[in-house]
Amino acid sequence: MNSTVTAANEKTVIPRQKYHLGKRMFRDRYLYLLALPGLLFFLILKFVPMGGIVIAFQNYSHYIGILKSPWVGFDHFIRLFTGDQFWLLLRNTMAISLLNLFFFFPLPIIISLLLNELRSNRYKRVIQTIIYLPHFLSWVIIVSLTFLMLSVSQGVINQVIEMAGYDKYPFLTEPKIFWLMLTLQSIWKDAGWGTIIFLAAMASVDPQLYEAAKMDGAGRLRSMWHVTLPAIRNVVVILFILQLGNIMDVGFEQVFLMGNGAVSNVAEVFETYVYRMGIQQGQFSFSTAVGLFKSAIGLILVVMANYMSKKMGEEGVF
């Protein structure tokens, strides 16, 4: 009897259907078509230009091309590391990046937690719209607003200070607060926009977890700490790892527009240095070597952070 049932069960087993690559692509052709613009973007603008990295090891001349330019090995990297400005560039870049990491990165999480606690969807949408708007402003507009507010001659804030009987403060030419001003600008521009991913992650949290926490006597703060934050922890870790990959990128346009002669000692970063050496002075090989150094540091930090996150039980990026 048992053998008969087993034989009958074996006959009802449906073999798994195997698809070749071509059949799978044809079956999911609309999904591939939807992803095609993004794939072309990364292929054309990200992967194809990577072939030009070779000029970092050459004395490249656009008159004779990449194939005929003389090979110099690591000479440009040695020039970078032994140059007078290397430690200045590293200090400024790391200072701005770390300020953004410690003050800007946690802020979208805090704002998302507060928005998630709002019970009125209409009020929530109004606040989201207001805090999203600065993201769509260009850095040119934001820096122009900064000049209108903080300039010594016509700045609104300095006029108020003068009306109060105090001396005007040179906000835009004071090196001591330059990094802080950049951080505050980044927070105002993108903190609201950064809440989108965290709010999406919070929307997937099981409501029964909040009900259970409420039955155990937990208030809103304890619910956020013991339910919401653990639920989005993996998203926070992934975004933190990706943020480490951009630690050497502080935003060329913002720093370039905010910089002036009075703050040049704290405003010169790797990105502005690449622009000055590569575009203005035509030292393409040297500027490529600087850019390759930045990318290598970002890659090392991402790999290390991903390894540590997996050691601590998180999923990581890869």
VOGU-3710 file (C-alpha; in Angstrom, 3 decimals, decimal comma):
1> mnstvtaane> 0,000/0,000/0,000  2,750/2,445/0,953  4,684/1,615/-2,187  1,589/2,293/-4,310  1,077/5,751/-2,725  4,750/6,578/-3,137  4,628/5,570/-6,803  1,523/7,684/-7,326  3,182/10,686/-5,705  6,252/10,256/-7,839
11> ktviprqkyh> 4,088/10,299/-10,972  2,471/13,595/-9,964  5,793/15,422/-9,541  6,069/18,059/-12,253  9,634/18,558/-13,464  10,990/22,096/-13,192  10,916/23,830/-16,538  14,296/25,034/-17,710  14,654/28,225/-19,691  17,592/29,170/-21,827
21> lgkrmfrdry> 18,920/32,697/-21,581  17,249/33,739/-24,827  13,883/32,368/-23,747  14,105/34,072/-20,362  14,958/37,386/-21,989  12,055/37,034/-24,415  9,701/36,125/-21,593  10,764/39,186/-19,547  11,328/41,437/-22,570  9,193/44,257/-21,207
31> lyllalpgll> 11,136/44,334/-17,950  14,417/44,480/-19,865  12,981/47,232/-22,068  12,026/49,169/-18,940  15,567/48,810/-17,571  17,232/49,650/-20,903  17,582/53,464/-20,381  19,290/52,953/-17,024  21,569/50,257/-18,411  22,553/52,479/-21,350
41> fflilkfvpm> 23,253/55,355/-18,953  25,698/53,319/-16,884  27,222/51,651/-19,922  27,860/54,832/-21,922  28,630/57,311/-19,138  30,192/55,052/-16,487  31,797/51,939/-17,970  32,995/53,087/-21,400  34,927/56,112/-20,048  36,811/53,804/-17,657
51> ggiviafqny> 39,073/52,939/-20,575  40,571/56,414/-20,224  42,019/55,508/-16,809  45,139/54,349/-18,622  46,237/57,956/-19,188  46,897/58,219/-15,425  49,992/56,100/-16,147  51,036/58,085/-19,247  52,172/61,544/-20,215  49,063/61,903/-22,281
61> shyigilksp> 48,983/64,262/-25,220  45,788/64,730/-27,192  47,871/65,411/-30,291  49,276/61,868/-30,449  46,482/60,018/-28,622  46,375/57,348/-25,934  48,089/54,619/-27,929  51,211/56,674/-28,672  51,522/58,661/-25,434  54,657/57,688/-23,443
71> wvgfdhfirl> 54,232/55,415/-20,432  55,428/56,855/-17,093  54,037/54,326/-14,599  53,278/55,724/-11,145  55,049/59,064/-11,616  51,839/61,088/-11,382  50,793/59,317/-8,180  54,207/59,961/-6,638  53,867/63,615/-7,609  50,452/63,727/-5,944
81> ftgdqfwlll> 51,534/62,094/-2,678  54,749/64,103/-2,368  53,217/67,423/-3,410  52,793/70,326/-1,037  49,008/70,392/-1,391  48,206/66,717/-0,845  47,675/66,896/2,919  45,772/70,153/2,577  43,440/68,567/0,002  43,022/65,449/2,129
91> rntmaislln> 42,277/67,478/5,265  39,668/69,677/3,608  37,976/66,812/1,766  37,814/64,556/4,816  36,639/67,374/7,104  33,708/68,259/4,838  32,831/64,588/4,258  32,929/63,682/7,945  30,752/66,656/8,867  28,211/65,493/6,287
101> lffffplpii> 28,489/61,919/7,573  27,959/62,797/11,246  25,369/65,571/10,882  23,695/65,163/7,488  23,370/61,356/7,284  21,392/60,816/10,543  19,026/63,737/9,923  16,848/62,078/7,227  16,386/59,116/9,581  15,217/61,411/12,392
111> islllnelrs> 12,875/63,324/10,071  11,481/60,044/8,718  10,776/58,802/12,237  8,910/62,003/13,044  6,931/61,947/9,799  6,050/58,309/10,339  4,407/59,227/13,643  2,028/61,733/12,051  -1,526/60,467/11,985  -2,909/63,031/9,526
121> nrykrviqti> -1,945/61,976/5,978  -2,852/65,390/4,605  -0,597/67,197/7,067  2,133/64,650/6,372  1,962/65,215/2,590  2,150/68,997/3,042  5,281/68,721/5,182  6,871/66,259/2,748  6,236/68,596/-0,177  7,808/71,528/1,669
131> iylphflswv> 10,965/69,672/2,689  11,340/68,057/-0,777  11,315/71,366/-2,672  14,930/72,487/-1,940  16,257/69,333/-3,602  15,066/70,590/-6,989  16,967/73,872/-6,680  20,377/74,036/-8,333  23,462/74,898/-6,336  23,665/78,165/-8,250
141> iivsltflml> 20,335/79,254/-6,780  21,209/78,029/-3,283  24,568/79,807/-3,269  22,888/82,958/-4,595  20,386/82,811/-1,727  23,269/82,338/0,679  24,969/85,462/-0,662  21,733/87,447/-0,367  21,330/86,364/3,243  24,919/86,504/4,503
151> svsqgvinqv> 26,913/89,010/2,459  28,433/91,910/4,384  27,167/94,676/2,111  23,580/93,632/1,374  22,971/90,499/3,433  19,694/90,430/5,340  21,217/88,837/8,421  24,054/91,362/8,597  21,576/94,208/8,261  19,657/92,835/11,221
161> iemagydkyp> 22,907/92,516/13,179  23,781/96,119/12,336  20,328/97,332/13,361  20,820/95,590/16,714  23,960/97,667/17,281  26,608/95,052/16,549  29,341/94,901/13,914  28,652/92,964/10,733  30,113/89,472/10,568  31,937/88,283/7,407
171> fltepkifwl> 30,171/84,928/7,066  31,285/84,324/3,488  34,957/85,162/4,014  35,507/83,537/7,420  37,510/80,285/7,041  36,486/79,043/10,511  32,842/78,542/9,527  33,257/77,613/5,854  32,902/73,837/6,389  29,914/74,393/8,675
181> mltlqsiwkd> 28,189/76,528/6,036  28,628/73,802/3,436  27,143/71,232/5,812  24,142/73,424/6,619  23,520/74,023/2,916  23,581/70,271/2,229  21,197/69,625/5,104  18,738/72,262/3,915  18,877/71,042/0,315  18,781/67,250/0,619
191> agwgtiifla> 17,761/66,196/4,133  14,086/66,124/3,175  14,744/64,272/-0,065  16,748/61,647/1,804  13,658/60,634/3,803  12,033/58,958/0,784  13,895/55,648/1,131  13,500/55,507/4,911  9,768/56,265/4,754  9,348/53,528/2,151
201> amasvdpqly> 11,143/51,085/4,455  8,980/52,147/7,418  5,812/51,600/5,382  6,658/47,877/5,184  6,808/47,427/8,975  4,097/45,076/10,237  1,460/47,146/12,152  0,985/44,240/14,556  4,448/44,934/15,937  3,319/48,418/16,991
211> eaakmdgagr> 0,154/46,984/18,515  2,170/44,440/20,490  4,543/47,145/21,697  1,578/49,299/22,746  0,060/46,398/24,691  3,387/45,998/26,492  3,153/49,615/27,605  5,585/51,142/25,103  5,013/54,757/24,130  5,868/56,338/20,799
221> lrsmwhvtlp> 9,535/56,855/21,598  9,991/53,270/22,745  8,113/52,017/19,688  10,426/53,971/17,419  13,482/52,640/19,240  12,433/48,998/19,585  10,248/48,495/16,483  10,862/51,059/13,730  14,631/51,398/13,925  15,342/47,624/14,035
231> airnvvvilf> 12,993/47,163/11,070  14,910/49,633/8,888  18,364/48,808/10,235  19,411/46,945/7,095  18,437/49,931/4,910  20,428/52,263/7,169  23,484/50,019/6,961  23,330/49,777/3,157  22,982/53,543/2,728  25,815/54,114/5,210
241> ilqlgnimdv> 28,092/51,819/3,199  27,200/53,641/-0,017  27,837/56,957/1,719  31,332/55,785/2,630  31,944/55,124/-1,053  31,353/58,828/-1,739  33,432/60,095/1,154  36,009/61,617/-1,204  33,287/63,381/-3,217  32,135/66,543/-1,473
251> gfeqvflmgn> 30,324/68,159/-4,395  32,370/70,188/-6,849  29,685/72,695/-7,768  28,864/73,679/-4,195  32,473/74,103/-3,083  33,484/75,852/-6,287  30,662/78,405/-6,073  31,138/79,068/-2,357  34,893/79,431/-2,592  36,753/82,730/-2,722
261> gavsnvaevf> 40,252/84,005/-2,082  39,697/84,498/1,625  38,723/80,877/2,231  40,943/79,197/-0,377  42,957/77,439/2,325  39,872/75,505/3,495  37,959/75,385/0,193  40,500/73,564/-1,968  39,414/69,912/-2,236  40,312/67,116/-4,635
271> etyvyrmgiq> 37,461/67,942/-6,997  38,376/71,605/-7,377  42,038/70,582/-7,657  41,200/68,208/-10,514  39,288/71,003/-12,258  42,153/73,453/-11,834  44,898/71,053/-12,926  42,960/69,221/-15,622  40,656/71,777/-17,226  42,461/75,042/-16,594
281> qgqfsfstav> 46,055/73,844/-16,927  45,563/70,900/-19,287  47,396/68,330/-17,115  45,057/65,514/-18,061  47,214/62,603/-16,917  47,879/64,102/-13,494  44,232/65,029/-12,901  43,181/61,510/-13,951  45,617/60,083/-11,405  44,019/62,261/-8,701
291> glfksaigli> 40,553/61,071/-9,695  41,696/57,438/-9,710  43,103/57,876/-6,203  39,728/59,177/-5,003  37,909/56,231/-6,560  40,329/53,724/-5,044  39,787/55,138/-1,550  36,017/54,954/-2,000  36,218/51,337/-3,228  38,403/50,292/-0,280
301> lvvmanymsk> 36,039/51,892/2,232  32,980/50,234/0,663  34,600/46,783/0,681  35,775/47,168/4,289  32,418/48,493/5,504  30,550/45,740/3,661  32,829/43,116/5,227  32,310/44,530/8,728  28,529/44,710/8,265  28,399/41,032/7,312
311> kmgeegvf> 30,539/40,164/10,322  27,934/41,894/12,495  25,096/39,911/10,911  23,805/42,441/8,397  23,216/41,718/4,711  25,546/44,347/3,267  25,583/45,587/-0,311  27,139/42,517/-1,966
//
